Amino acid sequence: MTGSKRTRLLAATAVAALVAAGCSAGSQSGTLDGLQSIGAGLRGAPGLRATVYATGLPNVSALAFDRTGRLWATTAGNSDRTGDGLYMVARAGAAPRQVVSGLTTPLGLAWYRHKLYVASLGRVETYSGFDGSRFATPETILKGPAVRGENNNLVVSPDGRLVMGISAPCDHCTPASRWFASIVSFRPDGGDLRLVASGIRAAVGLAYEPGSNRLFATMNQRDDLGARTPGDWLAVVRPGQDWGFPDCYGQGGAACAGAPTPVAELDPHAAAGGVAIVNTQLDGGAGASALVAEWALGKVQRVELTRSPGSISAYLTGMKHPLAVLAAGDRALFVGDWGTGTIYRIAQD
């Protein structure tokens, strides 16, 4: 979360008012048409069933499964960070158990080669040797790389590198460090830090399309333009790209000359969060789709990936502030509601 994004989290009612004011020109915002009750208090696309997997996780921010099927979750508050930490849920319905405390805004989580990677404010840490209660070996493998920079989602690339988004420290300023407003990659030991793409105000959610090296990212846009603020973006990010922040924010013209274009434009002021790429088991037969959490609007959007730009429709509603989404190997989607501390499992009925 950038500074302005934290302000947005602290003033949810103000965000709602901005959203209610209307969408930016050209937005492809989905509607609520076609959704039905699917259980657990949620409405979703026909053919889905929702169940509560876990409760009691205040401000759940990221999710990851280990090889034994245990679900891990980070929690990240806005102004009050005393509850920031790492939790483990042994199975569906089990009470979450705090394993690590004292973290600061952990927003990225990934298991790789028996190590758990946690991205938080200004650092990336690994944890290994879990004995059922605690980890034997915690290690900080990366400091920064932007001083006090907000490190966001963390994923493992097909070539075994860790990939991470880093927010800009501001709404529309020129950052002092090249690591701000970027996506970076590094080896599992934290070495060989590389800039993947630059000029991205806040790449919050990251996901690779299964079986490919296509990296999808959600991008939070400027918040200071009122009704002129563009919708947040879902984009495919390629190495070496410059998305133009802070000069270009999708307005076109000379400021955006040569800048890439997104796969889809989401709602303005949506605070787009996690993204998961799914196939026909979870997308209603539409083919490959991206499922994107919109924190400020309390819903998950579906973006069809079989066309460009991708058409958008509402996929899930009934949550307060969904943030973390995770596609699991058992053809299920897990959604963490930051606002209620609930983790939902979504699968075919």
C-alpha positions as CSV (number, residue, x, y, z in Angstrom):
1,M,0.0,0.0,0.0
2,T,1.3,3.4,-0.9
3,G,0.9,6.4,1.4
4,S,-2.1,7.5,-0.6
5,K,-3.4,3.9,-0.6
6,R,-3.2,3.8,3.2
7,T,-5.1,7.0,3.3
8,R,-7.7,5.3,1.2
9,L,-7.9,2.3,3.6
10,L,-8.2,4.7,6.5
11,A,-11.1,6.5,4.9
12,A,-13.2,3.8,3.4
13,T,-16.3,6.0,3.4
14,A,-14.6,8.6,1.4
15,V,-13.5,6.0,-1.1
16,A,-17.1,4.8,-1.4
17,A,-18.2,8.3,-2.1
18,L,-15.6,8.7,-4.9
19,V,-16.7,5.4,-6.5
20,A,-20.3,6.4,-6.3
21,A,-19.5,9.6,-8.2
22,G,-19.1,7.5,-11.3
23,C,-16.6,5.7,-13.5
24,S,-14.0,7.2,-15.7
25,A,-14.5,7.5,-19.4
26,G,-13.8,4.2,-21.2
27,S,-14.0,2.1,-18.0
28,Q,-15.2,-1.5,-18.6
29,S,-16.6,-2.0,-15.1
30,G,-18.6,-5.1,-14.6
31,T,-22.2,-5.2,-13.4
32,L,-23.9,-7.3,-10.7
33,D,-26.3,-8.9,-13.3
34,G,-26.3,-12.7,-13.3
35,L,-25.0,-13.3,-9.8
36,Q,-26.9,-15.6,-7.4
37,S,-26.6,-16.8,-3.9
38,I,-23.8,-19.4,-3.7
39,G,-23.6,-19.9,0.1
40,A,-21.6,-18.3,3.0
41,G,-23.4,-15.0,2.4
42,L,-21.8,-14.5,-1.0
43,R,-23.3,-14.0,-4.4
44,G,-21.4,-15.4,-7.4
45,A,-21.5,-16.7,-10.9
46,P,-23.9,-19.6,-11.6
47,G,-22.4,-23.0,-10.9
48,L,-20.2,-21.9,-8.0
49,R,-20.4,-22.8,-4.3
50,A,-18.8,-20.8,-1.4
51,T,-17.9,-22.1,2.0
52,V,-16.0,-20.5,4.9
53,Y,-12.5,-21.9,5.2
54,A,-11.3,-19.9,8.2
55,T,-12.2,-17.0,10.3
56,G,-10.5,-14.8,12.9
57,L,-7.7,-13.4,10.7
58,P,-7.9,-9.6,11.0
59,N,-6.8,-7.8,7.8
60,V,-5.7,-10.9,5.9
61,S,-3.4,-9.7,3.1
62,A,-1.8,-12.7,1.4
63,L,-2.3,-16.5,1.1
64,A,-0.1,-19.5,0.2
65,F,-0.4,-23.3,0.6
66,D,2.6,-25.4,1.6
67,R,3.2,-28.9,0.3
68,T,1.3,-30.6,3.1
69,G,-1.9,-28.6,2.3
70,R,-1.7,-26.2,5.2
71,L,-2.8,-22.6,4.4
72,W,-0.6,-19.7,5.4
73,A,-1.8,-16.1,5.6
74,T,-0.3,-12.8,6.4
75,T,-2.2,-10.0,8.1
76,A,-1.5,-6.3,7.5
77,G,-3.4,-3.4,9.2
78,N,-3.4,0.2,8.1
79,S,-2.8,2.5,11.0
80,D,-2.6,-0.1,13.7
81,R,0.2,-2.6,12.8
82,T,0.2,-4.5,16.1
83,G,-1.7,-7.3,14.5
84,D,0.6,-7.7,11.6
85,G,1.9,-11.2,11.4
86,L,2.0,-14.7,9.8
87,Y,-0.6,-17.3,10.6
88,M,-1.1,-21.0,9.7
89,V,-4.5,-22.7,9.1
90,A,-4.0,-26.5,9.4
91,R,-7.2,-27.4,7.6
92,A,-10.7,-26.1,6.8
93,G,-12.4,-24.9,9.9
94,A,-9.3,-24.9,12.1
95,A,-8.5,-21.9,14.2
96,P,-5.7,-19.8,12.7
97,R,-2.5,-20.1,14.7
98,Q,0.0,-17.1,14.8
99,V,3.5,-18.3,14.0
100,V,5.3,-15.0,13.5
101,S,4.6,-11.6,15.0
102,G,6.2,-8.2,14.7
103,L,6.0,-7.9,10.9
104,T,5.3,-4.6,9.3
105,T,2.7,-4.6,6.5
106,P,3.4,-8.0,5.0
107,L,1.7,-8.1,1.6
108,G,3.6,-10.9,-0.2
109,L,3.8,-14.6,0.6
110,A,5.1,-17.6,-1.4
111,W,6.4,-21.1,-0.7
112,Y,9.5,-22.3,-2.7
113,R,11.8,-25.2,-2.0
114,H,10.7,-25.7,1.6
115,K,11.1,-22.1,2.5
116,L,8.3,-19.5,3.1
117,Y,9.1,-16.1,1.6
118,V,7.4,-13.1,3.2
119,A,7.6,-9.6,1.6
120,S,6.9,-6.7,4.0
121,L,7.8,-3.1,4.4
122,G,11.4,-2.6,3.3
123,R,12.5,-6.3,3.4
124,V,12.0,-9.9,2.2
125,E,12.5,-12.7,4.7
126,T,12.5,-16.5,4.5
127,Y,11.4,-19.0,7.1
128,S,12.3,-22.6,7.2
129,G,12.4,-25.6,9.5
130,F,8.8,-25.4,10.8
131,D,8.3,-27.9,13.7
132,G,4.5,-27.4,14.0
133,S,4.9,-24.4,16.3
134,R,7.7,-22.2,15.0
135,F,10.3,-21.8,12.4
136,A,13.9,-22.8,13.3
137,T,15.5,-20.5,10.8
138,P,14.3,-17.0,10.0
139,E,16.5,-15.0,7.6
140,T,16.4,-11.6,6.0
141,I,17.5,-12.1,2.4
142,L,16.7,-8.7,0.9
143,K,16.7,-5.3,2.6
144,G,14.8,-2.6,0.7
145,P,15.4,-2.5,-2.2
146,A,13.7,0.9,-1.9
147,V,14.3,2.4,1.6
148,R,11.1,2.0,3.5
149,G,9.5,0.9,0.3
150,E,6.2,-1.0,0.3
151,N,6.8,-4.4,-1.0
152,N,3.7,-6.0,-2.4
153,N,2.7,-9.4,-3.8
154,L,5.4,-12.0,-4.3
155,V,5.4,-14.9,-6.8
156,V,7.8,-17.5,-8.1
157,S,8.6,-17.2,-11.8
158,P,8.8,-20.3,-14.1
159,D,12.6,-20.0,-14.0
160,G,12.7,-20.1,-10.2
161,R,13.3,-16.5,-9.5
162,L,11.2,-14.5,-7.0
163,V,9.2,-11.6,-8.5
164,M,7.8,-8.7,-6.4
165,G,6.0,-5.4,-6.9
166,I,7.1,-2.3,-5.1
167,S,4.8,0.7,-4.8
168,A,5.7,4.3,-5.4
169,P,6.0,6.4,-2.2
170,C,3.5,8.9,-3.5
171,D,0.4,9.5,-5.6
172,H,2.1,11.1,-8.6
173,C,5.7,12.3,-7.7
174,T,8.9,11.2,-9.3
175,P,10.5,8.7,-6.9
176,A,14.0,9.2,-5.8
177,S,15.0,5.5,-6.2
178,R,14.6,3.5,-9.4
179,W,13.3,0.6,-7.3
180,F,10.1,2.5,-6.4
181,A,7.1,2.1,-8.8
182,S,8.5,-1.1,-10.2
183,I,8.4,-4.9,-10.5
184,V,11.7,-6.6,-9.6
185,S,13.1,-10.1,-9.5
186,F,15.8,-11.8,-7.5
187,R,17.3,-15.2,-6.8
188,P,15.9,-17.4,-4.0
189,D,18.8,-16.3,-1.8
190,G,18.0,-12.6,-2.4
191,G,20.9,-12.0,-4.8
192,D,21.1,-10.8,-8.4
193,L,18.4,-8.1,-8.0
194,R,17.0,-7.1,-11.3
195,L,14.5,-4.5,-12.5
196,V,11.7,-6.3,-14.5
197,A,9.5,-3.3,-15.4
198,S,9.3,0.3,-14.2
199,G,6.9,3.2,-14.2
200,I,4.1,1.3,-12.4
201,R,2.5,3.3,-9.5
202,A,1.6,0.2,-7.5
203,A,1.8,-3.3,-8.8
204,V,-0.2,-5.0,-6.0
205,G,-1.3,-8.4,-7.3
206,L,0.9,-10.7,-9.4
207,A,0.2,-14.1,-11.0
208,Y,1.7,-16.2,-13.7
209,E,-0.6,-17.8,-16.2
210,P,-0.3,-21.6,-15.6
211,G,2.0,-23.2,-18.1
212,S,3.4,-20.0,-19.5
213,N,5.7,-17.1,-18.6
214,R,3.0,-14.4,-18.9
215,L,3.1,-12.3,-15.8
216,F,-0.2,-10.6,-14.9
217,A,-0.2,-7.6,-12.5
218,T,-2.9,-5.4,-11.0
219,M,-2.0,-1.7,-11.1
220,N,-3.4,0.9,-8.8
221,Q,-3.8,4.3,-10.5
222,R,-3.7,7.9,-9.3
223,D,-6.3,8.9,-6.7
224,D,-6.1,12.7,-6.9
225,L,-8.1,13.4,-10.0
226,G,-11.6,12.9,-8.6
227,A,-14.0,11.8,-11.4
228,R,-11.1,12.0,-13.9
229,T,-9.1,9.3,-12.1
230,P,-8.8,6.4,-14.5
231,G,-9.8,2.9,-13.6
232,D,-7.2,0.5,-12.0
233,W,-5.5,-1.8,-14.5
234,L,-5.0,-5.5,-15.1
235,A,-1.9,-5.9,-17.3
236,V,0.5,-8.4,-18.8
237,V,4.0,-7.2,-17.8
238,R,7.0,-8.0,-19.9
239,P,10.7,-7.5,-19.1
240,G,12.1,-4.0,-19.9
241,Q,8.8,-2.2,-20.1
242,D,8.3,1.3,-18.8
243,W,4.6,2.1,-18.0
244,G,5.2,5.8,-17.7
245,F,4.5,6.7,-14.1
246,P,4.1,9.5,-13.0
247,D,3.6,11.2,-16.3
248,C,1.4,8.6,-18.0
249,Y,-1.7,7.2,-16.3
250,G,-3.7,6.2,-19.3
251,Q,-4.8,9.6,-20.5
252,G,-3.1,9.2,-23.9
253,G,-1.2,11.9,-25.8
254,A,2.5,12.6,-25.7
255,A,2.9,11.7,-22.1
256,C,1.9,8.1,-22.9
257,A,3.8,7.7,-26.2
258,G,5.3,4.3,-26.3
259,A,3.8,3.2,-23.0
260,P,2.2,-0.3,-22.9
261,T,-1.6,-0.8,-22.7
262,P,-3.4,-2.9,-20.1
263,V,-5.4,-6.0,-20.7
264,A,-8.4,-4.4,-19.0
265,E,-9.4,-1.3,-17.2
266,L,-11.1,-1.9,-13.9
267,D,-13.2,0.4,-11.7
268,P,-11.7,3.8,-10.7
269,H,-10.6,4.0,-7.1
270,A,-11.0,0.2,-6.8
271,A,-7.8,-0.5,-4.9
272,A,-7.3,-3.5,-7.1
273,G,-5.6,-6.2,-5.1
274,G,-4.8,-9.9,-5.6
275,V,-5.2,-11.6,-9.0
276,A,-5.5,-15.3,-9.9
277,I,-5.6,-16.9,-13.3
278,V,-8.1,-19.8,-13.7
279,N,-9.5,-22.0,-16.4
280,T,-12.9,-23.4,-17.2
281,Q,-13.4,-25.1,-13.8
282,L,-13.9,-21.7,-12.1
283,D,-14.7,-19.2,-14.9
284,G,-18.1,-20.5,-16.0
285,G,-16.8,-21.9,-19.3
286,A,-15.4,-18.7,-20.6
287,G,-11.9,-20.0,-21.1
288,A,-8.9,-18.6,-19.2
289,S,-9.9,-15.7,-17.0
290,A,-8.3,-13.4,-14.4
291,L,-10.0,-13.0,-11.1
292,V,-9.2,-9.6,-9.5
293,A,-10.1,-8.4,-6.0
294,E,-11.4,-4.9,-5.8
295,W,-10.8,-3.9,-2.2
296,A,-12.8,-0.7,-2.2
297,L,-15.9,-2.1,-3.9
298,G,-16.1,-5.4,-1.9
299,K,-16.1,-7.6,-5.0
300,V,-14.1,-9.9,-7.2
301,Q,-14.1,-9.1,-11.0
302,R,-13.7,-11.6,-13.8
303,V,-11.7,-10.6,-16.8
304,E,-11.9,-12.9,-19.8
305,L,-8.5,-13.4,-21.4
306,T,-9.6,-15.0,-24.6
307,R,-10.0,-11.5,-26.2
308,S,-8.3,-8.1,-26.0
309,P,-9.3,-6.0,-24.3
310,G,-10.8,-8.5,-21.9
311,S,-14.5,-8.2,-21.1
312,I,-15.2,-7.7,-17.4
313,S,-18.0,-9.1,-15.3
314,A,-18.7,-9.3,-11.6
315,Y,-17.7,-12.7,-10.2
316,L,-18.2,-12.5,-6.4
317,T,-19.9,-10.0,-4.1
318,G,-20.9,-9.9,-0.5
319,M,-17.5,-9.3,1.0
320,K,-16.3,-6.1,2.8
321,H,-12.8,-5.6,1.5
322,P,-11.4,-8.7,-0.5
323,L,-7.7,-8.4,-1.0
324,A,-5.9,-11.8,-1.2
325,V,-6.9,-14.3,-3.9
326,L,-5.3,-17.7,-4.6
327,A,-6.0,-20.4,-7.1
328,A,-5.4,-23.8,-5.5
329,G,-4.5,-27.0,-7.2
330,D,-7.8,-28.7,-6.3
331,R,-9.7,-26.4,-8.7
332,A,-10.7,-24.0,-6.0
333,L,-10.3,-20.3,-5.4
334,F,-9.5,-18.9,-2.0
335,V,-10.4,-15.3,-1.2
336,G,-9.3,-13.4,1.9
337,D,-11.6,-10.7,3.1
338,W,-9.3,-8.0,4.7
339,G,-12.4,-6.3,6.2
340,T,-13.9,-9.2,8.1
341,G,-11.0,-11.6,8.7
342,T,-12.7,-14.4,6.7
343,I,-11.2,-16.7,4.1
344,Y,-13.6,-18.2,1.6
345,R,-13.2,-21.3,-0.6
346,I,-14.9,-21.0,-4.0
347,A,-15.4,-24.2,-6.1
348,Q,-17.8,-25.7,-8.6
349,D,-21.1,-26.6,-7.1
